[in-house]
Amino acid sequence: VGIVGAGQMGSGIGLVTAVHSKLNVLLVDQSAEQLKKAMDLNKKLLDKDVGKQRLSADDAAAALKRFRTSTSLGDLSGADF
């Protein structure tokens, strides 16, 4: 799943997709800094879910591994959706 924009909405959609649909996610943004912020926030949210026992640590780690990030829209050419 390719997502353009690593703001709050884009990173949130990616997180839900990676956790619940167990699909690989490519998060694309023009700013490498924004991509880092989005991934840091996703890790923080997953850690919070693990702490509240909503998600296992293994499932959280697996969800993070499903993410790739890029600053190039061309990388979306392999995305199915």
Order of alpha helices (4+ residues) and beta strands (2+ residues): beta-alpha-beta-alpha-alpha-beta
